[in-house]
Amino acid sequence: MMNVYELQQEINRLKKEKDFCILAHSYQSREIVEIADFTGDSFQLSVQATKVPNKNVIMCGVRFMAETVKLLSPQKTVYLANPVAGCPMAEQMDKELIEQVKEQYPDYCVVAYINTTSELKTVCDVCVTSASAVKIVRKLPYDNILFIPDCNLGDYVAKQVPEKNFKLLQGGCPTHAKITVKDVQTAKALHPDAEILVHPECRPAVVELCDFVGSTSAIMNYARESDKKEFIIGTEISIAEHLSYMCPDKRFYPLSKDLICANMKATTLIDVYHTLNNDGGEEIFLDSDTMVKARKCIDKMIELG
C-alpha cells in the first residue's frame, strides 16, 4: 500500500518515463494539482498541451476538456483520467436541438461556450471562454447572437454588450446555478470584511451582489494581487482551498458549502496512476469530420482574441 506522497512520486516517475504531460483543471483536488504539469482553465490547458513536446496527454478534468485538447493537438494521444467525468452543462444541448433553433433564428450567430461537446461545436460559428466571451462577442460582425448553453453567462455577456441582441436558451452549470441571493447574504453576514468574487455562471441576481466577476483564473489572479485580506469565493469549492495554499496570509471562504462539482471530484490520484500504467482512463477518439468542423469555431475564437 502506498500513501499519497509515495503515489505522487511514482506518478512523477512514470510520466517522465512514458512521455506524458498531465493537465489538471483548477477544480481538481489538491493532490492532483500537485502532480500536474499545468493547472488552469480548460481552454488555457488545451493551448498549453500544444506547446509541450510530450506525445501523450492526460486530462484531469471532464470529457469536453479532453476533447478540446484532442481538437488542438490531433497528433497527440489524449486520455481522460476518469471516463465517467462528464459535464452536465456540456451535455444539456445536442447538435440536433441547436440545428432546429438555428432554423428558427437563421440570422443569428451561434456563440458556443467552450463547455460544449465537440459534436455540438460542429454547428456553431464561434467558441468563447468565460474570460474571452465579452471581447469576442463585441468583435463579431453580427447584431444577433444565439449564446449557448449557459444562460447565466449569456446574460452577463449581454449586459456588457448592450448594443447586440441576444437569444438565450435555458441551460447552464448546475453547481454555479444553485447559489442564491440568500447564500450571498449569509456569507457576507459571516464575513463582513470579505470581498465577494464570483463566476459569471452564477445567477444574474448573485452576480449583481459581487465585488468582482470573472473566470476561475481571473478570480484567482484578482485574489492573489489584491491588497484585501479576506475573500468569499463564488465558484467550485476547491478554488478557496487552492488560494489558501497560495496566499497563506489571506483568508478564503467558499460562498457555499454546496459549491461542489461531483464530476470534477470524480478523478482521483489512483485514476491518474492507472492511466499511466495503461490499465485505466480512456483514450479520446474523434472522427475526422468532427475534428474539422468543431475546430472551425475554436479557430475563429483564436482569431478574434
Secondary structure, DSSP 8 states (H G I E B T S, - for coil): ---HHHHHHHHHHHHHHTTEEEEEETTS-HHHHTT-SEEE-HHHHHHHHHHS--SEEEEES-HHHHHHHHHH-TTSEEEESSTT---TTTTSS-HHHHHHHHHH-TT-EEEEESSS-HHHHTT-SEEE-TTTHHHHHHHSS-SEEEEES-HHHHHHHHHH-TTSEEEE-S---HHHHT--HHHHHHHHHH-TT-EEEE-TTS-HHHHTT-SEE--HHHHHHHHHH-S-SEEEEES-THHHHHHHHH-TTSEEEES-TT---HHHHT--HHHHHHHHTTSSSEE----HHHHHHHHHHHHHHHHH-
